[in-house]
Structure formats: C-alpha cells, structure tokens
C-alpha cells in the first residue's frame, strides 16, 4: 500500500510519559496489550512516527514507543552524550522502569543500530529482533557518499537539512512535506552528533554472538543504506532471515505499512 494520504495522529494517541535519567529525560508512550515490543525510531524521528503501523501491531502486542535522547519530546543531552551505547543504556533503563522482561525489539535505521547494540550487550534479555534498513557498519558507495556530502553542507541550516532528508527518504510529495515539517522540529546539534555516532558504529565482529532470531527487513529502493550493508548484517547473524520489501525506500513503515506489518506478524510468535 502506497502512503498517499497521512493518517491523523488520533489513530495513535496514548498519553505521554517520562523517565528521568541522570543526564536526560526520556519521553515514551505505551499502547496495546500482549507480549511487549520496544519500537525504536530512526534519525530525526520520534516514537509517534510509528503511527502507520502501530495500530495494527497494538492489536496483539504492548507497544513501547520511545523517543531516543535528543529526539521528539526527550530532552537534549551533553555534547558527548549521543553514542549508540548510551542510547541502548537509556532503553535498558526504560524497560527496567516498566518491569518489561524479554521484549521483542523493532528498530528502524538508527533505532535498528540501538537494537543491535542492546543485543550485543544482553542478548538473553531480549526475545526477537526486527531490524529495518539497518546496518552493522555503514560503508558508503559513491552515491551514498555524495548524499552525505550534501547532508554535511546543510547541517547548519535546519530548513535545508529537512528538505534534503525528506526528499531523499520519500517519493510521495505529501509525505515529503509532512516529513520536512517534522524534521524542522529537531535540534541541529543533536542530529549532527547522532550522525557522527552512526558513522563510528561498528558491531560486525560481535554479530556471531547474537543468538536471537532476527528478521532483517530492507526496502528494494532504499537509497540510504546500501544493500551490501543489509546483506552483511543478515549474513553475520546466526539466526537471521533477510526479507526484501518491494517498492519501498528507507522509510519502510511509511512506504509499505501493510507489508511491514505482515512481515513482522509472520516473524513474531502468535500471542
């Protein structure tokens, strides 16, 4: 299903909650009943941006929609506080505060990296992982390198950055406009430092230790994460299944929400 019209936020309107940590305040929402799923969003996004697929998943699962530090309604961190390991630590503390045991984790792009970091740290404390358009190490090809150069040139201007990112991720003009408006709400310093953390992220040598079942999802038109990175990720995980979703770019839940939900439901045990 192509996202030609955007569903209203009323489809997903659970109340906001906050967890105060030593250096940041983490915003999250909880919706649904059943086996828990921690949903981790992508760069310059937030937990509420799972709305295209959250209502369907919430019919069978308890969803924990977390805003990563420096994103959404979570507070900004110190300059050196945007590492992927630090974000994984925030997620562990949130799960502990909610008394959630062995959740599934679904992560998109940046969120998938955080999920991978969590699995590297404590694989036995998690159930299954769904990693969408994610990588163990982002190795750029020429096309991606040129896009990164464009991004770096816009990092001082939030309007320019929002437009570049929105047009790179989405094809539908309505979705591009919506995404650009959402992206403009972000703090430039937080985005810049998170991008730097992603550039340094590399867990390739630790993948073989992750014994969790993993579904690696990728859009066949993803222009952000090269297919070789996705294939390398799936190939390095002992119990991984690679599933390519047709006619989808980097923002899988927006481009093909029905296919995304179907793949996740098929992979997770029936409650």
SEPA-233285 format. One record per residue (C-alpha): x, y, z; residue number from 0. Coordinates in steps of 0.25 Angstrom, whole numbers, plus 5000, padded with zeros to 4 digits. Example, Ala and Ser with C-alpha at 12.3 -4.5 7.8 and 13.67 -1.06 7.14 Angstrom:
BEGIN
<atom <5049, 4982, 5031>, 0> <atom <5055, 4996, 5029>, 1> 
END
This chain:
BEGIN
<atom <5000, 5000, 5000>, 0> <atom <5006, 5013, 4996>, 1> <atom <5005, 5024, 5006>, 2> <atom <4997, 5035, 4998>, 3> <atom <4990, 5041, 5010>, 4> <atom <4995, 5042, 5024>, 5> <atom <4986, 5036, 5035>, 6> <atom <4983, 5046, 5047>, 7> <atom <4990, 5045, 5060>, 8> <atom <4977, 5041, 5066>, 9> <atom <4980, 5027, 5061>, 10> <atom <4991, 5027, 5072>, 11> <atom <4988, 5036, 5084>, 12> <atom <4993, 5029, 5096>, 13> <atom <4997, 5038, 5108>, 14> <atom <5011, 5043, 5109>, 15> <atom <5020, 5038, 5120>, 16> <atom <5034, 5042, 5124>, 17> <atom <5046, 5035, 5131>, 18> <atom <5056, 5044, 5137>, 19> <atom <5071, 5039, 5136>, 20> <atom <5083, 5045, 5142>, 21> <atom <5086, 5053, 5129>, 22> <atom <5073, 5053, 5121>, 23> <atom <5058, 5052, 5122>, 24> <atom <5053, 5041, 5113>, 25> <atom <5039, 5042, 5107>, 26> <atom <5031, 5030, 5103>, 27> <atom <5017, 5025, 5101>, 28> <atom <5011, 5011, 5104>, 29> <atom <4999, 5005, 5096>, 30> <atom <4993, 4992, 5094>, 31> <atom <4992, 4978, 5101>, 32> <atom <5000, 4966, 5099>, 33> <atom <5015, 4962, 5098>, 34> <atom <5023, 4975, 5098>, 35> <atom <5030, 4981, 5087>, 36> <atom <5040, 4992, 5088>, 37> <atom <5039, 5001, 5076>, 38> <atom <5052, 5009, 5073>, 39> <atom <5051, 5020, 5062>, 40> <atom <5061, 5026, 5052>, 41> <atom <5069, 5038, 5052>, 42> <atom <5062, 5052, 5053>, 43> <atom <5049, 5044, 5056>, 44> <atom <5041, 5040, 5069>, 45> <atom <5033, 5029, 5075>, 46> <atom <5020, 5035, 5070>, 47> <atom <5025, 5034, 5055>, 48> <atom <5022, 5019, 5056>, 49> <atom <5007, 5023, 5054>, 50> <atom <5006, 5016, 5040>, 51> <atom <5008, 5002, 5047>, 52> <atom <5005, 5004, 5062>, 53> <atom <4990, 5002, 5062>, 54> <atom <4991, 4988, 5055>, 55> <atom <5003, 4983, 5064>, 56> <atom <4996, 4989, 5076>, 57> <atom <4984, 4979, 5074>, 58> <atom <4993, 4968, 5078>, 59> <atom <5005, 4974, 5086>, 60> <atom <5008, 4984, 5097>, 61> <atom <5016, 4995, 5089>, 62> <atom <5026, 5003, 5096>, 63> <atom <5029, 5016, 5087>, 64> <atom <5041, 5022, 5092>, 65> <atom <5047, 5035, 5088>, 66> <atom <5063, 5034, 5087>, 67> <atom <5071, 5045, 5094>, 68> <atom <5071, 5058, 5086>, 69> <atom <5059, 5053, 5078>, 70> <atom <5044, 5056, 5080>, 71> <atom <5040, 5060, 5094>, 72> <atom <5052, 5054, 5100>, 73> <atom <5062, 5065, 5105>, 74> <atom <5075, 5068, 5099>, 75> <atom <5088, 5062, 5104>, 76> <atom <5102, 5067, 5107>, 77> <atom <5111, 5069, 5094>, 78> <atom <5117, 5055, 5097>, 79> <atom <5104, 5048, 5101>, 80> <atom <5099, 5043, 5087>, 81> <atom <5107, 5030, 5086>, 82> <atom <5099, 5018, 5081>, 83> <atom <5103, 5010, 5094>, 84> <atom <5098, 5022, 5102>, 85> <atom <5084, 5021, 5095>, 86> <atom <5084, 5006, 5097>, 87> <atom <5086, 5009, 5112>, 88> <atom <5074, 5018, 5112>, 89> <atom <5066, 5007, 5106>, 90> <atom <5070, 4997, 5117>, 91> <atom <5067, 5007, 5128>, 92> <atom <5053, 5009, 5122>, 93> <atom <5050, 4994, 5121>, 94> <atom <5054, 4993, 5135>, 95> <atom <5046, 5004, 5140>, 96> <atom <5034, 4998, 5133>, 97> <atom <5037, 4984, 5138>, 98> <atom <5037, 4978, 5124>, 99> <atom <5044, 4965, 5123>, 100> <atom <5050, 4959, 5109>, 101> <atom <5043, 4969, 5099>, 102> <atom <5043, 4968, 5084>, 103> <atom <5051, 4980, 5079>, 104> <atom <5047, 4986, 5065>, 105> <atom <5057, 4997, 5061>, 106> <atom <5058, 5005, 5048>, 107> <atom <5071, 5011, 5043>, 108> <atom <5077, 5018, 5055>, 109> <atom <5067, 5010, 5064>, 110> <atom <5072, 4997, 5058>, 111> <atom <5086, 5001, 5062>, 112> <atom <5082, 5003, 5076>, 113> <atom <5074, 4990, 5076>, 114> <atom <5087, 4983, 5071>, 115> <atom <5095, 4989, 5082>, 116> <atom <5085, 4984, 5092>, 117> <atom <5086, 4970, 5086>, 118> <atom <5101, 4971, 5087>, 119> <atom <5101, 4975, 5102>, 120> <atom <5090, 4966, 5107>, 121> <atom <5084, 4956, 5096>, 122> <atom <5078, 4947, 5107>, 123> <atom <5069, 4959, 5112>, 124> <atom <5063, 4961, 5098>, 125> <atom <5053, 4952, 5090>, 126> <atom <5053, 4954, 5075>, 127> <atom <5059, 4966, 5067>, 128> <atom <5053, 4973, 5055>, 129> <atom <5064, 4981, 5048>, 130> <atom <5059, 4990, 5037>, 131> <atom <5068, 4997, 5027>, 132> <atom <5079, 4995, 5038>, 133> <atom <5094, 4992, 5037>, 134> <atom <5105, 4987, 5046>, 135> <atom <5115, 4997, 5039>, 136> <atom <5111, 5007, 5029>, 137> <atom <5120, 5006, 5018>, 138> <atom <5117, 5016, 5007>, 139> <atom <5117, 5015, 4992>, 140> <atom <5119, 5027, 4983>, 141> <atom <5104, 5030, 4982>, 142> <atom <5103, 5030, 4997>, 143> <atom <5116, 5038, 4999>, 144> <atom <5110, 5049, 4990>, 145> <atom <5097, 5049, 4999>, 146> <atom <5106, 5050, 5011>, 147> <atom <5113, 5062, 5006>, 148> <atom <5100, 5069, 5003>, 149> <atom <5095, 5066, 5017>, 150> <atom <5108, 5072, 5023>, 151> <atom <5106, 5084, 5015>, 152> <atom <5093, 5086, 5021>, 153> <atom <5096, 5083, 5035>, 154> <atom <5096, 5098, 5039>, 155> <atom <5082, 5100, 5033>, 156> <atom <5070, 5092, 5039>, 157> <atom <5061, 5096, 5027>, 158> <atom <5071, 5092, 5017>, 159> <atom <5074, 5079, 5024>, 160> <atom <5059, 5076, 5026>, 161> <atom <5057, 5077, 5011>, 162> <atom <5069, 5069, 5007>, 163> <atom <5066, 5057, 5016>, 164> <atom <5051, 5057, 5013>, 165> <atom <5053, 5057, 4998>, 166> <atom <5064, 5046, 5000>, 167> <atom <5055, 5037, 5008>, 168> <atom <5041, 5039, 5002>, 169> <atom <5035, 5039, 4988>, 170> <atom <5021, 5044, 4991>, 171> <atom <5021, 5059, 4991>, 172> <atom <5010, 5059, 5002>, 173> <atom <5019, 5050, 5011>, 174> <atom <5031, 5059, 5007>, 175> <atom <5024, 5071, 5012>, 176> <atom <5020, 5064, 5025>, 177> <atom <5034, 5059, 5028>, 178> <atom <5041, 5072, 5025>, 179> <atom <5031, 5079, 5035>, 180> <atom <5034, 5068, 5046>, 181> <atom <5049, 5069, 5043>, 182> <atom <5049, 5084, 5045>, 183> <atom <5046, 5082, 5060>, 184> <atom <5059, 5075, 5062>, 185> <atom <5071, 5081, 5069>, 186> <atom <5083, 5083, 5059>, 187> <atom <5093, 5079, 5070>, 188> <atom <5087, 5066, 5074>, 189> <atom <5085, 5062, 5059>, 190> <atom <5099, 5065, 5056>, 191> <atom <5105, 5058, 5068>, 192> <atom <5096, 5046, 5065>, 193> <atom <5100, 5045, 5051>, 194> <atom <5115, 5045, 5056>, 195> <atom <5111, 5033, 5065>, 196> <atom <5105, 5026, 5054>, 197> <atom <5118, 5028, 5045>, 198> <atom <5126, 5021, 5056>, 199> <atom <5116, 5010, 5059>, 200> <atom <5122, 4996, 5056>, 201> <atom <5118, 4983, 5062>, 202> <atom <5121, 4974, 5051>, 203> <atom <5131, 4965, 5060>, 204> <atom <5120, 4964, 5070>, 205> <atom <5109, 4959, 5062>, 206> <atom <5112, 4944, 5063>, 207> <atom <5109, 4945, 5078>, 208> <atom <5095, 4949, 5076>, 209> <atom <5087, 4936, 5077>, 210> <atom <5073, 4943, 5076>, 211> <atom <5064, 4941, 5064>, 212> <atom <5065, 4953, 5055>, 213> <atom <5057, 4958, 5043>, 214> <atom <5065, 4967, 5035>, 215> <atom <5056, 4976, 5026>, 216> <atom <5060, 4984, 5015>, 217> <atom <5053, 4993, 5004>, 218> <atom <5058, 4990, 4990>, 219> <atom <5058, 5005, 4987>, 220> <atom <5066, 5009, 5000>, 221> <atom <5076, 5020, 4996>, 222> <atom <5081, 5022, 5009>, 223> <atom <5087, 5008, 5014>, 224> <atom <5094, 5001, 5003>, 225> <atom <5088, 4986, 5000>, 226> <atom <5102, 4981, 5003>, 227> <atom <5101, 4986, 5017>, 228> <atom <5088, 4980, 5019>, 229> <atom <5093, 4966, 5013>, 230> <atom <5106, 4967, 5022>, 231> <atom <5097, 4969, 5034>, 232> <atom <5088, 4957, 5031>, 233> <atom <5100, 4949, 5027>, 234> <atom <5107, 4951, 5041>, 235> <atom <5095, 4948, 5050>, 236> <atom <5094, 4933, 5053>, 237> <atom <5079, 4933, 5053>, 238> <atom <5075, 4944, 5043>, 239> <atom <5065, 4944, 5032>, 240> <atom <5066, 4954, 5021>, 241> <atom <5053, 4959, 5015>, 242> <atom <5053, 4970, 5004>, 243> <atom <5040, 4978, 5003>, 244> <atom <5037, 4982, 4988>, 245> <atom <5034, 4997, 4984>, 246> <atom <5040, 5002, 4998>, 247> <atom <5050, 5012, 5001>, 248> <atom <5057, 5015, 5014>, 249> <atom <5045, 5019, 5022>, 250> <atom <5038, 5005, 5021>, 251> <atom <5027, 5007, 5031>, 252> <atom <5022, 5019, 5022>, 253> <atom <5025, 5013, 5008>, 254> <atom <5019, 4999, 5011>, 255> <atom <5012, 4999, 5024>, 256> <atom <5003, 4987, 5021>, 257> <atom <5015, 4979, 5016>, 258> <atom <5023, 4983, 5028>, 259> <atom <5012, 4979, 5038>, 260> <atom <5010, 4966, 5030>, 261> <atom <5025, 4962, 5031>, 262> <atom <5026, 4966, 5046>, 263> <atom <5014, 4958, 5049>, 264> <atom <5019, 4946, 5041>, 265> <atom <5032, 4946, 5049>, 266> <atom <5027, 4948, 5063>, 267> <atom <5021, 4937, 5071>, 268> <atom <5005, 4938, 5071>, 269> <atom <5001, 4943, 5085>, 270> 
END
